Amino acid sequence: MSPLRVAVAGASGRMGRMLIESVRNAGDMVLAGALDIAESPALGQDATAFLGAASGVAITSDLRAGLADAQVLIDFTRPEGTLAHLAACKEAGVKAVIGTTGFSEAQKAQIAEYAQANAIVLAPNMSVGVNVVLELLKVAAKALEQGYDIEIIEAHHRHKVDAPSGTALKMGEVIAAALGRELKDCAVYAREGVTGERDPSSIGFATVRGGDIVGDHTVLFAGTGERVEIRHQATSRANFAQGSLRAARFLATRATGLYGMDAVLGLA
């Protein structure tokens, strides 16, 4: 069976390099393209030069050239860049694994449109562990619906530009849905000054940014006399990369449609 041909967006970034290394080490995949912004000083360099090896794939900002030989694109960049990449993927017939966060509702609708042409996996967190946690949260939310206050605390590195994290928001959406609510109607994103007593139906969010924290998420169910915490800590981006490769393999058997990691992992 021929190896799956994968292109990586944001090729010179921290996550991009982790993805490239993971693809290179996968026995059933081959790096077929490496994309980066036009201002990147890495343009023209071999995509695996940082590993002390040659792949024959040069980093490029030319989307058509970068996707020409690819079957699947893996993209952890910024919303505007990802949408431009998806437009090029539609033209080239390339499927996509999207780990980018910070999309607006209108942008999510655009992604759903692109998925009518080429299969897409979209998830705010590609970690297998995080997606198992999402399933646990459904159970906990239903069981702890009465008498427990729900708070979501997340921490990431100083370079992250969106808050709360896409993973934290997804956790809130999962909990709200399990309780028969809409997150937009019960989320509290900031507290300052005299706020009054806590609304028992609310879901609170707290954000920490600093250092090189890869990603910590804690969901607190605080009751009277006890509290339950469901927590996930990422110590390396390798788990996101491995989840992305699982998503790419999943897409190899799909022609169209928009999927989440729950589908990839057989949890849907």
N, C-alpha and C positions, 0 to 999 in steps of 0.2 A: 504494500500500500504506500502510495506517495506521501511524503511528509506534508503537513498542513503549512501553507505559506503565510507567514504572519508579518504584518508591518506594525511598527510602534511609533506613536506620536509622542512629541516631547522627548526625543531620543537622547538629548544631552542632560536632561534633568535627573534628579535623584530617583524618581519612580521609573522614568524611561530607561535608565541604565539597569535598574533591577529587572525590568521586563526583558530587556535585550539579553541579559545574562541568563535569565530563566528559559527563554526561548532557545538560546544556544545550547543549554544543557538538557533540553527535552529531546528525547529520542525520536519523537514523532512530529517534530516541528522544525522549520527552517526560517531564518530571518530573511524576509523578502523586501523590506523597505524600512526606512528610518526617516521620520519627518521632524522638522523643527521650524521655529519661526525664522523669518528672513534676517532678523538682527542677530541670530545666534552665531557666536564665533566658531562653533563646531561645524558649520556648513562645509561640506566637501571632505570632511574627515571620514575615515572608515568607522562604521558604527560600533565596532568592537575593539577599537584601538585602546580604549581604557582598560581592557582586559589583557592587553599585550598580545592580541591575536588579530588576524585579518579575516573579515567576512566577505569582502568584495562588495559590500553594500555601503554606499556613501550617504551621509546625512544630507538631506535636501529640504528646501522649502517649496519645491515644485510638487504640488499635491498629485498631479496626474502622473509624473514620473515616479514618485514615491509609492504609489498604489498600483502601478502598472502590472507587477508580478504577484500581487498579494491576493489572498482569498479572504483574510480577516484582518481588520485593523484593531489594535488595542490602544485606547485613548484615555489618558489621565491628565488632561490639560485644563483649559478654562472654557467656560460655556460658549463664548463666541467662537473660539478656535475649533471646538468640537463640532459645532453646527456647520462651520465651513468644511471641516473634514467629512462630515456626513453627506453634504451636498456632492462632494467629489466621489465619495463611496457609491452614492446612488448612480452617478454617471458611469463609474467603473465596474459596477456590479460586485462590490466588496462588502462583506458583512462586517459588523462592528461590535466590539465589547467596550462599553463606556463606563469608566469609573470616575469621570468628572463629576463634581458636585457644584451646587449653587445655581442650578437652572431655575428660571422663572416658570410659572405655569404655562405661559405662552410658548416658551422654548421646549418644554416637555411635550406640548402638543405638536410642535414641529418634528420632534424626534419620532413620535408615534406615526406621523405621516411618512417619514423616511422608512420606517419599519414595514410599510406596506410594499416597499420595493425590495428591500434586503433585510434579512433577519438581524435583529439587534438584541444584545443583552445590556440592560441599563440597571445599574445598582449603585447606591451611594457608598457601599462597602463590599468589596469582593472577597473579603475574608470568609472562609468557611465557618470559623468559630462565631463570628458576628451574626451570620445568618442563622446559625443554630440558636443563638441568644434571642433573636427576633421571635422564633417559635416558642421559646420558653416564656417570653414576655406576654404572649397571647394567653397562655395558661395562667400566669401569675395575675394578670390584670383582671381576668374574670373571677378568680378565686378571692382576690383582695379588693374587690370593688367597693365594699362597704367599710368605712372606718379607717381607710389608709390614704395618706396624702402621697402624691406621686411627683418625684423630682428627678430630672435627668441632668447629670453633670458630665461634661466632656472636656478633655484637655488635648491640645495639639501643639506642634512646634510653632515657633514665632513667625514662620513664613506663610502659614495658612491664611488665606484672604477672606474666607467666608465664615460666618458664625450665625447660629450654631452650626455644627458640622452636619453634613448630609446624613451621616449615620445617626446622629442624635435626633434629627428631624424624623427620619424613618422610624426610629424607636417610638417617638411620640405618636406618629401616624398609626403604627401597629397597635399601641395601647389604646388610643382613642377609638379605633375601629372595633376593638374587642369590647369596649364599653358602650358601643353604639353612638359614638360622638364623632364630630369633625374636629380635627386638631386646631383649625383656624378659629374655632369658637371657644376653645378652652385653654389655649397655650398662653403662658406668661413668660416673656423673654427678658424682662428687666424689672428689678425692684430697687427703689431708692427712696429715702425719706420715710415719712409716715404713710405706710401703705394700707393700714387697717388689717384686720384678720384675714388669714388665708382663705380663699374660696375653695371649699372642699372638692369642687368639681374640676378644678384647674389642674393643668400639667405644667410644672415649672421647669425652666431651663437655666443652667448656669454654664458659663464658658470660661475656660482658662487657656491662655496662649503663652508659651514660653519655651526657651531652649530648643532641644531637639526631640521633644516628646513625639513619638510616632503616632500614637492614638490611644487614649483611655476613655472608656465610656462606662458610667455607672448609673443604673436606674434604681432609685431608692423608693421603696414602699414603706412609709413611716406610719405605724399605727400606735395605739395606746399600749405602752409596755413592751413593745417590740418593733423591730424594723427588719425588713428583708431587702438585701441588696443583690442585684444581678449585675455582674461586672465583666467587662472584657478589656484586656490590656494587650496592645500590639507592641512588641519589642523590636520588630523588624518589618520592613516593607515586603519581605519575602512571602509572607502569608497572603498579601494582596496580589502579588504576582502569580502565585500558584493557583489562587482562586480564579484569576483572569484566564490562565491557561485552560482550566476546566471549562470555563465559559466558552472559550474559543473552540474547544473540542465539541461542546454541545451544539454550537452554531453550525458545525460542519454537516450536521444532519438536518438542518432546518433551512428552508428557502426564504420565508418571510415571517414577520411577526415580531412583537416586542415582548421580551421575557425579562424576568428578574432572576436573581440567584436562587430563589426558592425553586424555580423550575429546573435550573441547572443541577441542583442538589437533590431533586426528586421530592421536595417538601411541599410543592404546590398541589 
